[in-house]
Amino acid sequence: MPTALRLQEITSDNFETAVGLRVRPDQEHLVAPVVKSLAEAYVHPGVAWPRLICDDGEAVGFLMAFFDIDWTGEGTDFRSGLWRLNIADKGQGRGYGRFAVESVAAEIRRRGGTRLTTTWHPGADGPEGFYLALGFRPTGETSGGQTVGVLELG
């Protein structure tokens, strides 16, 4: 069980640790590698919020949130949520994913938001059960072939 969980900003000191995180081999097709997420964070400053998930100082995962993106590109639907979640192979099933979602929810609330949006690959091998168990509900939308889900934070 997690003991001293915290999020850590990605810096030059922990960059190699971050990009070295790997999910289980059978999950690699479900989530982008951390290095791609960090490249996206670089080109979306102010929107992307990449963080290492650490337990007692050891990196056990990576998350990247997004804040106030124009979801439809029409200037009428701005959303915040969880963009990426990578829990290291040996850290799965220990509550790190739940901690990540709760941390993003807390940051969205801190910024005045009331909903957390995320996407996941559909199918039996995807993380849908994890997200549904946390209270996410599918919106009926898809984004890039992924299911869009929302968690009400109110």
C-alpha positions as CSV (number, residue, x, y, z in Angstrom):
1,M,0.0,0.0,0.0
2,P,1.3,3.5,-0.8
3,T,2.9,5.2,2.1
4,A,4.3,8.6,1.2
5,L,2.8,9.5,-2.2
6,R,3.5,12.8,-3.9
7,L,3.7,14.3,-7.3
8,Q,7.0,15.7,-8.5
9,E,7.6,18.2,-11.3
10,I,9.7,16.9,-14.2
11,T,13.1,18.5,-14.2
12,S,16.5,17.9,-15.7
13,D,17.3,16.0,-12.5
14,N,14.6,13.4,-13.0
15,F,14.0,13.5,-16.7
16,E,15.9,10.1,-17.4
17,T,13.9,8.5,-14.6
18,A,10.6,9.8,-16.1
19,V,11.4,8.6,-19.6
20,G,12.6,5.2,-18.3
21,L,9.2,4.4,-16.8
22,R,7.5,1.4,-18.5
23,V,4.1,-0.1,-18.3
24,R,3.6,-3.8,-18.7
25,P,4.5,-5.0,-22.2
26,D,0.9,-6.0,-22.9
27,Q,-0.2,-2.4,-22.1
28,E,2.2,-0.6,-24.3
29,H,-0.3,-0.2,-27.1
30,L,-2.8,1.5,-24.7
31,V,-0.7,4.5,-23.7
32,A,1.9,6.7,-25.2
33,P,5.5,6.5,-23.8
34,V,6.4,9.2,-21.3
35,V,8.9,10.7,-23.8
36,K,6.0,11.5,-26.2
37,S,4.0,13.0,-23.4
38,L,6.9,15.3,-22.4
39,A,7.3,16.4,-26.0
40,E,3.6,17.2,-26.1
41,A,3.9,19.1,-22.8
42,Y,6.7,21.1,-24.4
43,V,4.6,22.2,-27.3
44,H,1.5,22.9,-25.1
45,P,2.9,25.0,-22.3
46,G,0.4,26.3,-19.8
47,V,-2.0,23.5,-20.8
48,A,-0.1,20.3,-20.1
49,W,0.8,19.4,-16.5
50,P,3.3,16.5,-16.5
51,R,4.2,15.0,-13.1
52,L,6.1,11.9,-11.7
53,I,4.2,9.9,-9.2
54,C,6.5,9.0,-6.4
55,D,6.2,6.7,-3.4
56,D,8.8,7.3,-0.7
57,G,11.0,9.1,-3.2
58,E,10.8,6.3,-5.8
59,A,9.2,7.0,-9.2
60,V,6.3,4.6,-9.7
61,G,4.3,6.3,-12.4
62,F,3.7,9.3,-14.6
63,L,0.6,11.5,-15.2
64,M,-0.1,14.4,-17.4
65,A,-3.1,16.5,-16.9
66,F,-4.5,19.2,-19.1
67,F,-6.2,22.4,-18.1
68,D,-8.8,24.5,-20.0
69,I,-8.4,23.1,-23.5
70,D,-10.8,24.1,-26.2
71,W,-12.2,20.5,-26.6
72,T,-14.1,21.1,-29.9
73,G,-12.1,24.0,-31.3
74,E,-15.1,26.2,-31.4
75,G,-14.4,28.2,-28.3
76,T,-17.5,26.9,-26.4
77,D,-16.4,23.8,-24.6
78,F,-13.3,24.1,-22.4
79,R,-12.3,21.0,-20.4
80,S,-9.7,19.9,-17.9
81,G,-8.6,16.4,-17.1
82,L,-6.2,13.5,-17.2
83,W,-4.3,13.3,-20.5
84,R,-2.0,10.4,-19.7
85,L,-1.5,7.9,-17.0
86,N,1.4,5.4,-17.0
87,I,1.9,3.3,-13.9
88,A,5.2,1.3,-13.9
89,D,4.9,-2.4,-14.5
90,K,5.8,-3.4,-10.9
91,G,3.7,-0.6,-9.3
92,Q,0.3,-1.6,-10.7
93,G,-2.4,-2.6,-8.3
94,R,-1.1,-0.6,-5.4
95,G,-3.3,2.5,-5.5
96,Y,-1.0,4.7,-7.6
97,G,-3.6,5.1,-10.4
98,R,-6.2,6.2,-7.9
99,F,-3.8,8.6,-6.3
100,A,-3.1,10.1,-9.7
101,V,-6.7,10.6,-10.6
102,E,-7.4,12.1,-7.1
103,S,-4.4,14.4,-7.5
104,V,-5.6,15.7,-10.9
105,A,-9.1,16.1,-9.5
106,A,-7.7,18.2,-6.6
107,E,-5.7,20.4,-9.0
108,I,-8.8,20.9,-11.2
109,R,-10.9,21.9,-8.1
110,R,-8.1,24.2,-7.0
111,R,-8.3,26.0,-10.4
112,G,-12.1,26.3,-10.0
113,G,-13.2,23.3,-12.2
114,T,-16.0,20.9,-11.4
115,R,-15.4,18.1,-14.0
116,L,-12.5,15.8,-14.9
117,T,-12.4,14.5,-18.4
118,T,-10.2,11.6,-19.6
119,T,-10.1,9.1,-22.5
120,W,-9.3,5.4,-22.7
121,H,-8.9,2.7,-25.2
122,P,-12.1,0.6,-25.4
123,G,-12.0,-3.1,-25.2
124,A,-11.4,-6.0,-22.8
125,D,-7.6,-5.2,-22.5
126,G,-8.2,-1.5,-21.8
127,P,-8.5,0.4,-18.5
128,E,-12.3,1.1,-18.7
129,G,-13.0,-1.0,-15.6
130,F,-10.5,1.1,-13.6
131,Y,-12.0,4.4,-14.7
132,L,-15.6,3.2,-14.2
133,A,-14.7,2.0,-10.7
134,L,-13.5,5.5,-9.9
135,G,-16.8,7.0,-10.9
136,F,-16.1,8.1,-14.5
137,R,-19.1,7.9,-16.9
138,P,-18.7,7.6,-20.7
139,T,-20.1,10.7,-22.4
140,G,-20.9,8.9,-25.6
141,E,-18.1,10.8,-27.4
142,T,-14.9,9.5,-28.8
143,S,-11.6,11.2,-29.3
144,G,-8.9,9.7,-31.5
145,G,-10.8,6.4,-31.4
146,Q,-10.8,6.4,-27.5
147,T,-13.8,6.5,-25.2
148,V,-14.4,9.9,-23.5
149,G,-15.3,9.8,-19.8
150,V,-16.1,12.4,-17.3
151,L,-16.0,12.5,-13.5
152,E,-18.1,15.1,-11.8
153,L,-16.1,16.7,-9.0
154,G,-19.0,18.7,-7.4
